[in-house]
Amino acid sequence: MSRLARWRAFRRDMFASQPARLYHAKMAEMKAPLYRSFTVPDPELARQILDDHEAYPKSAFLAATLGPLLGRAVFVTNGAEWARARAVIDPAFSGGRVREMTPQILAAGQVMLSSIRAGIVEVEAMTARATADVILRAVFSRTIDDARAQAIFGTFQTYQRAQPLASPLDLLRLPKWIPRRRRGRRAARQLRLMVADLIADRDGTEDDLLSRLSGSKDSGTGAAFSAEELVDQAVMFLLAGHETSASGLSWALYCLALSPADQQRAAAEVASCAPTEFAKMPFLRDVWREALRLYPPVPMLPREASKAHSLRGRPVRPGDPVILSPWHSGRHERHWDRPHEFDPSRWSRTVPHHAWFPFSAGPRICPGAGFATAEGIIFLALILQNWRLDVVEGDVPRPVAHLTVRSESGIRISFSRRTTRI
């Protein structure tokens, strides 16, 4: 591609501008008149960068892109500010807390099941609503049918359609006064006001993630979140907790529809156990891992260099973007056998675990990774216990990278009810 063609492709979809050689390269440097960046598909080098979060903090353009929505949430901050927030957040997901939230996942899963009808189902819409229901229950003790929760869900959908993960204007570090993404900014302001109102109206009797966050303190300093910080973190959990899970679940369902033998094996495994008996569903866990390997919900992890140094002999300046790619690392042809094939059974053999990091890795690994995994496995189990999945002939979804990896025009799967237990 010419530089102009690549720029246009990037504006349409991040994947469209990526060369095929990234599937076997260790590192690539992109140069333009006003821009230079490094992409690191090699998982070993990527892990080194993720482990050194001080030398490679979160990218400033990520804060510029998502800041109007997330404020100073832990997802976009660095240094002492990030460390303090993680110290308050981590206890909410530790010590069996994830298992305590499985009733909310099950309840939302049953609502999802009641909405499915035999025939062709657009699963991205189905999973987006179901995972939003989960996170609204887990964070706010509200179901998605609650009028205010429904308004939040609708505004989130508007925001996601309007907001890319990386805007070319942000990558160029243009001044903030240059107008861009006005629709996304309006939705972000509305969402923050809605969430702030929900927090203000709580009566203190709720037992949910927000109550744990509001009551949690940094064990070192005793500091807790302020009211504004609580809004930041709550909005972050709503965004990350439903959009990423919906992406992973949609692609997992499509992979199972593509592979009848793997679907049959997973359905047989879940037929005689409860959806929360994770120890009895090792193959289903591997289905989830394999789907996230091929379709990591967040395909690119933008970082930037904090100081001058070199990467593989190339000079890196302070502020240069360094982009890690779970998408390319999960399909890297130097590390994976048959990297582009869906094969859940590979996880019972020797696999390059270091090349799998859909939830990031190192000190900044997603605190909700365990929750997302439990949610994905429970939803897959509920669906497979009741429905058989088949692809729709001639209808092949094309993955595109926006906030998460979604299909360009939806994912349609044919559902037919299982009439007998396997």
C-alpha positions as CSV (number, residue, x, y, z in Angstrom):
1,M,0.0,0.0,0.0
2,S,1.0,3.6,-0.5
3,R,1.1,5.8,2.6
4,L,-2.1,7.5,1.6
5,A,-3.9,4.1,0.9
6,R,-2.7,2.8,4.3
7,W,-3.9,6.0,6.0
8,R,-7.4,5.6,4.4
9,A,-7.5,1.9,5.3
10,F,-6.6,2.7,8.9
11,R,-9.4,5.2,9.2
12,R,-11.8,2.5,8.0
13,D,-10.5,-0.3,10.1
14,M,-7.2,-0.8,12.0
15,F,-6.7,-4.3,10.6
16,A,-7.0,-3.2,7.0
17,S,-3.8,-1.3,7.2
18,Q,-1.7,-4.1,8.7
19,P,0.7,-6.0,6.5
20,A,0.6,-9.8,6.4
21,R,4.2,-10.1,7.5
22,L,3.2,-9.1,11.0
23,Y,2.1,-12.7,11.5
24,H,5.8,-13.8,11.5
25,A,7.7,-10.6,12.2
26,K,9.4,-9.8,15.5
27,M,8.9,-6.1,15.2
28,A,7.9,-3.5,12.6
29,E,8.6,0.2,12.4
30,M,6.1,2.5,10.7
31,K,7.4,5.9,9.5
32,A,5.4,8.8,8.1
33,P,6.2,12.5,7.8
34,L,4.6,13.4,11.1
35,Y,4.5,10.0,12.8
36,R,6.6,7.0,13.8
37,S,5.6,4.0,15.7
38,F,6.7,0.4,16.5
39,T,4.4,-2.7,16.3
40,V,5.6,-5.7,18.3
41,P,3.8,-8.9,17.2
42,D,6.5,-11.2,18.7
43,P,5.1,-12.5,22.0
44,E,8.5,-12.8,23.7
45,L,9.4,-9.2,23.1
46,A,5.8,-8.1,23.8
47,R,6.0,-9.8,27.2
48,Q,9.2,-8.0,28.1
49,I,7.5,-4.7,27.3
50,L,4.3,-5.6,29.3
51,D,6.4,-6.6,32.3
52,D,8.3,-3.2,32.2
53,H,5.2,-0.9,32.6
54,E,7.3,2.0,33.8
55,A,9.5,2.1,30.7
56,Y,6.3,1.5,28.6
57,P,3.3,3.2,30.2
58,K,-0.1,3.4,28.6
59,S,-0.1,5.6,25.5
60,A,-1.1,9.2,25.8
61,F,-3.4,8.9,22.8
62,L,-5.4,6.2,24.6
63,A,-6.1,8.7,27.3
64,A,-7.0,11.3,24.6
65,T,-9.3,8.8,22.9
66,L,-11.1,7.4,25.9
67,G,-10.6,10.2,28.5
68,P,-13.9,12.0,27.8
69,L,-15.6,8.8,28.9
70,L,-13.3,7.3,31.4
71,G,-11.8,10.4,33.1
72,R,-8.9,9.2,35.2
73,A,-9.9,5.5,35.4
74,V,-7.3,2.9,36.0
75,F,-7.4,1.8,32.4
76,V,-5.8,5.0,31.1
77,T,-3.6,6.3,34.0
78,N,0.1,5.5,34.8
79,G,2.6,5.7,37.6
80,A,1.6,6.4,41.1
81,E,-2.0,7.4,40.1
82,W,-2.5,4.0,38.5
83,A,-0.8,2.1,41.3
84,R,-3.1,3.7,43.9
85,A,-6.2,2.9,41.9
86,R,-5.2,-0.7,41.4
87,A,-4.5,-1.1,45.1
88,V,-8.2,-0.1,45.8
89,I,-9.7,-2.1,42.9
90,D,-7.8,-5.5,43.2
91,P,-9.4,-6.6,46.4
92,A,-12.9,-6.4,44.7
93,F,-11.8,-9.3,42.5
94,S,-9.7,-11.4,44.9
95,G,-10.4,-14.0,47.6
96,G,-13.3,-15.7,45.8
97,R,-15.1,-12.5,44.9
98,V,-15.6,-13.7,41.3
99,R,-17.5,-16.8,42.4
100,E,-19.7,-14.5,44.5
101,M,-20.7,-12.8,41.3
102,T,-21.8,-15.9,39.4
103,P,-25.4,-15.6,40.5
104,Q,-25.6,-12.4,38.5
105,I,-24.1,-14.1,35.5
106,L,-26.5,-17.0,35.7
107,A,-29.5,-14.7,36.1
108,A,-28.5,-12.7,33.0
109,G,-27.8,-15.9,31.2
110,Q,-31.3,-17.2,31.8
111,V,-32.8,-13.9,30.5
112,M,-30.7,-14.3,27.4
113,L,-31.9,-17.9,26.9
114,S,-35.5,-16.9,27.2
115,S,-35.0,-14.4,24.3
116,I,-33.6,-17.0,21.8
117,R,-35.8,-18.4,19.2
118,A,-35.1,-21.1,16.6
119,G,-33.7,-19.8,13.4
120,I,-31.0,-17.3,12.4
121,V,-29.8,-15.2,15.4
122,E,-27.6,-12.1,15.1
123,V,-25.4,-13.0,18.1
124,E,-23.5,-9.8,18.5
125,A,-26.7,-8.0,19.4
126,M,-27.7,-10.9,21.7
127,T,-24.4,-11.0,23.5
128,A,-24.1,-7.3,23.8
129,R,-27.4,-7.1,25.7
130,A,-26.6,-10.2,27.8
131,T,-23.2,-9.0,28.9
132,A,-24.5,-5.5,29.6
133,D,-27.1,-7.2,31.8
134,V,-24.4,-9.0,33.7
135,I,-22.3,-5.9,34.3
136,L,-25.3,-3.8,35.3
137,R,-26.3,-6.4,37.8
138,A,-22.7,-6.8,39.1
139,V,-21.9,-3.1,39.3
140,F,-25.2,-1.5,40.1
141,S,-27.6,-4.3,41.3
142,R,-29.9,-3.3,38.4
143,T,-31.1,-5.5,35.5
144,I,-31.0,-4.3,31.9
145,D,-34.8,-4.1,31.9
146,D,-34.6,-1.3,34.5
147,A,-35.5,1.9,32.6
148,R,-32.3,3.8,33.6
149,A,-30.1,0.8,32.9
150,Q,-31.7,0.5,29.5
151,A,-30.9,4.1,28.8
152,I,-27.3,3.6,29.8
153,F,-27.1,0.5,27.5
154,G,-28.5,2.4,24.6
155,T,-26.1,5.3,25.1
156,F,-23.1,2.9,25.3
157,Q,-24.1,1.4,22.0
158,T,-24.1,5.0,20.5
159,Y,-20.7,5.6,22.0
160,Q,-19.1,2.4,20.7
161,R,-20.3,3.0,17.2
162,A,-18.9,6.5,17.2
163,Q,-15.6,5.8,19.0
164,P,-12.6,4.0,17.5
165,L,-9.8,2.6,19.7
166,A,-7.3,4.7,17.9
167,S,-8.1,7.8,15.8
168,P,-5.5,8.9,13.2
169,L,-5.9,12.5,14.6
170,D,-4.9,11.2,18.1
171,L,-1.9,9.3,16.7
172,L,-0.7,12.6,15.1
173,R,-1.0,14.3,18.6
174,L,-2.9,17.2,17.1
175,P,-4.1,19.9,19.6
176,K,-7.2,19.1,21.6
177,W,-9.0,22.1,20.3
178,I,-9.2,20.6,16.8
179,P,-12.7,19.1,16.7
180,R,-13.1,15.4,16.2
181,R,-15.5,12.6,17.3
182,R,-18.2,15.0,18.5
183,R,-20.8,12.3,18.5
184,G,-18.6,10.1,20.8
185,R,-17.9,13.0,23.1
186,R,-21.6,13.8,23.5
187,A,-22.4,10.2,24.3
188,A,-19.5,10.1,26.8
189,R,-20.9,13.2,28.7
190,Q,-24.3,11.6,28.8
191,L,-23.0,8.3,30.1
192,R,-21.0,9.9,32.9
193,L,-24.0,12.0,34.0
194,M,-26.2,8.8,34.0
195,V,-23.7,6.8,36.0
196,A,-23.2,9.7,38.5
197,D,-27.0,9.9,39.0
198,L,-27.2,6.1,39.6
199,I,-24.4,6.4,42.2
200,A,-26.1,9.4,43.9
201,D,-29.4,7.5,44.2
202,R,-28.0,4.4,45.9
203,D,-29.4,3.8,49.4
204,G,-26.3,1.9,50.8
205,T,-27.9,-1.5,51.1
206,E,-26.6,-2.9,47.8
207,D,-24.1,-5.7,47.8
208,D,-22.3,-5.3,44.4
209,L,-19.0,-4.3,42.9
210,L,-19.7,-0.6,43.3
211,S,-20.3,-1.0,47.1
212,R,-17.0,-2.9,47.4
213,L,-15.2,-0.2,45.5
214,S,-16.7,2.6,47.5
215,G,-15.8,0.8,50.7
216,S,-12.4,-0.4,49.7
217,K,-9.2,1.5,50.7
218,D,-5.5,1.4,49.8
219,S,-4.0,-0.9,52.5
220,G,-0.9,1.3,52.4
221,T,-2.3,4.8,52.6
222,G,-5.9,4.2,53.7
223,A,-7.1,6.3,50.8
224,A,-10.4,5.6,49.1
225,F,-11.9,6.8,45.8
226,S,-13.5,10.2,45.7
227,A,-17.0,10.6,44.2
228,E,-15.5,11.6,40.8
229,E,-13.0,8.7,40.9
230,L,-15.8,6.3,41.6
231,V,-17.7,7.5,38.5
232,D,-14.5,7.0,36.5
233,Q,-14.0,3.4,37.7
234,A,-17.7,2.5,37.4
235,V,-17.9,3.8,33.8
236,M,-14.7,1.8,33.0
237,F,-16.2,-1.4,34.3
238,L,-19.4,-0.9,32.3
239,L,-17.4,-0.3,29.1
240,A,-14.7,-3.0,29.6
241,G,-17.0,-5.5,31.3
242,H,-19.7,-5.7,28.7
243,E,-18.1,-4.8,25.4
244,T,-15.0,-7.1,25.6
245,S,-17.1,-10.1,26.9
246,A,-19.6,-9.6,24.2
247,S,-16.9,-9.7,21.5
248,G,-15.3,-12.9,23.0
249,L,-18.6,-14.7,23.4
250,S,-19.8,-13.8,19.8
251,W,-16.6,-15.2,18.2
252,A,-16.6,-18.3,20.4
253,L,-20.2,-19.1,19.3
254,Y,-19.2,-18.6,15.7
255,C,-16.1,-20.9,16.0
256,L,-18.3,-23.6,17.5
257,A,-20.8,-23.3,14.7
258,L,-17.9,-23.7,12.2
259,S,-16.6,-26.8,14.0
260,P,-19.4,-29.3,14.6
261,A,-17.1,-31.9,16.2
262,D,-15.8,-29.5,18.8
263,Q,-19.3,-28.3,19.4
264,Q,-20.5,-31.8,20.0
265,R,-17.7,-32.5,22.4
266,A,-18.3,-29.3,24.4
267,A,-22.1,-30.0,24.4
268,A,-21.5,-33.5,25.8
269,E,-19.3,-32.1,28.5
270,V,-21.8,-29.6,29.7
271,A,-24.9,-31.8,29.4
272,S,-24.7,-33.3,32.9
273,C,-23.3,-30.5,35.0
274,A,-24.3,-27.1,36.3
275,P,-22.9,-24.1,34.3
276,T,-20.9,-23.0,37.3
277,E,-19.1,-26.4,37.7
278,F,-16.0,-25.2,36.0
279,A,-13.8,-28.1,37.0
280,K,-16.1,-30.4,35.1
281,M,-15.8,-28.4,31.8
282,P,-12.1,-28.3,30.9
283,F,-12.8,-28.6,27.2
284,L,-15.2,-25.7,27.3
285,R,-12.6,-23.7,29.1
286,D,-10.2,-24.5,26.2
287,V,-12.9,-23.5,23.7
288,W,-12.9,-20.1,25.4
289,R,-9.1,-19.8,25.4
290,E,-8.9,-20.8,21.7
291,A,-11.6,-18.3,20.7
292,L,-9.7,-15.5,22.5
293,R,-6.5,-16.6,20.9
294,L,-8.0,-16.1,17.4
295,Y,-10.2,-13.2,18.3
296,P,-8.8,-11.2,21.3
297,P,-11.4,-8.6,22.2
298,V,-8.8,-5.9,22.5
299,P,-6.5,-6.6,19.5
300,M,-3.9,-3.9,20.1
301,L,-2.4,-2.7,23.4
302,P,-0.9,0.8,22.8
303,R,2.1,1.8,24.9
304,E,4.7,4.5,24.5
305,A,8.3,4.8,25.4
306,S,9.0,6.9,28.6
307,K,12.7,7.3,27.7
308,A,15.2,7.0,24.9
309,H,16.5,3.5,24.3
310,S,16.6,0.9,21.5
311,L,14.4,-2.0,20.5
312,R,16.1,-4.7,18.4
313,G,18.8,-2.2,17.5
314,R,16.4,0.5,16.4
315,P,16.4,3.9,18.2
316,V,13.3,4.7,20.2
317,R,12.6,8.2,21.3
318,P,10.6,9.3,24.4
319,G,6.9,9.4,23.4
320,D,7.2,7.0,20.5
321,P,4.1,4.7,20.3
322,V,5.0,1.0,20.9
323,I,1.9,-1.1,19.9
324,L,1.6,-4.7,21.2
325,S,-0.7,-7.0,19.3
326,P,-2.5,-9.9,21.0
327,W,-4.1,-10.5,17.6
328,H,-0.8,-11.1,15.9
329,S,0.9,-12.7,18.9
330,G,-2.0,-15.2,19.2
331,R,-1.6,-16.2,15.5
332,H,2.2,-15.8,15.3
333,E,3.5,-18.3,12.8
334,R,6.8,-18.7,14.6
335,H,5.1,-19.8,17.8
336,W,1.9,-21.5,17.1
337,D,1.2,-24.7,15.2
338,R,-1.5,-24.1,12.5
339,P,-1.9,-20.6,14.0
340,H,-5.1,-19.6,12.0
341,E,-7.1,-22.7,12.7
342,F,-9.6,-23.1,15.5
343,D,-8.4,-26.1,17.5
344,P,-9.4,-26.2,21.2
345,S,-7.7,-29.5,21.7
346,R,-4.3,-27.8,21.3
347,W,-4.6,-26.6,24.9
348,S,-4.3,-30.2,26.2
349,R,-0.9,-30.4,24.4
350,T,2.1,-28.1,24.8
351,V,1.2,-24.6,23.7
352,P,3.2,-21.3,23.9
353,H,1.3,-19.8,26.8
354,H,3.5,-16.7,26.7
355,A,2.0,-15.9,23.3
356,W,-1.6,-15.8,24.7
357,F,-2.4,-12.5,26.5
358,P,-5.9,-11.4,25.5
359,F,-6.3,-9.7,28.9
360,S,-2.8,-8.1,28.6
361,A,-0.1,-9.4,31.0
362,G,2.4,-8.3,33.6
363,P,1.5,-5.7,36.3
364,R,-1.3,-4.2,34.2
365,I,-3.2,-7.4,33.4
366,C,-6.9,-6.8,33.4
367,P,-8.3,-7.2,37.0
368,G,-11.5,-8.6,35.6
369,A,-9.9,-11.4,33.6
370,G,-11.3,-14.1,35.9
371,F,-14.7,-12.6,35.9
372,A,-14.8,-12.4,32.1
373,T,-13.6,-16.0,31.8
374,A,-16.3,-17.2,34.3
375,E,-18.9,-15.2,32.3
376,G,-17.8,-16.7,29.0
377,I,-17.8,-20.3,30.2
378,I,-21.2,-20.0,31.9
379,F,-22.9,-18.4,28.9
380,L,-21.4,-21.0,26.5
381,A,-22.6,-23.8,28.8
382,L,-26.1,-22.4,29.0
383,I,-26.4,-22.1,25.2
384,L,-24.9,-25.5,24.4
385,Q,-27.2,-27.2,26.9
386,N,-30.2,-25.9,25.0
387,W,-29.2,-25.1,21.4
388,R,-27.2,-26.5,18.4
389,L,-25.3,-23.9,16.4
390,D,-24.8,-24.0,12.6
391,V,-23.2,-21.5,10.2
392,V,-25.4,-19.6,7.8
393,E,-24.3,-20.6,4.3
394,G,-22.5,-17.8,2.5
395,D,-22.6,-15.5,5.5
396,V,-19.0,-15.1,6.7
397,P,-18.3,-12.4,9.2
398,R,-15.4,-10.1,8.6
399,P,-13.6,-9.0,11.8
400,V,-12.8,-5.3,12.2
401,A,-11.0,-3.5,15.0
402,H,-12.9,-0.7,16.6
403,L,-13.1,-0.5,20.4
404,T,-13.0,-4.3,20.3
405,V,-12.9,-6.9,17.6
406,R,-16.4,-7.1,16.1
407,S,-17.8,-8.1,12.8
408,E,-18.2,-5.5,10.1
409,S,-21.9,-6.4,9.6
410,G,-22.8,-8.7,12.5
411,I,-22.5,-12.4,13.1
412,R,-25.4,-14.6,12.2
413,I,-25.7,-18.2,13.4
414,S,-28.5,-20.7,12.9
415,F,-30.0,-21.9,16.2
416,S,-31.9,-25.2,16.5
417,R,-33.1,-26.6,19.8
418,R,-31.5,-29.7,21.3
419,T,-34.4,-32.0,21.8
420,T,-32.5,-34.7,23.9
421,R,-29.7,-34.6,26.4
422,I,-26.4,-35.7,25.0
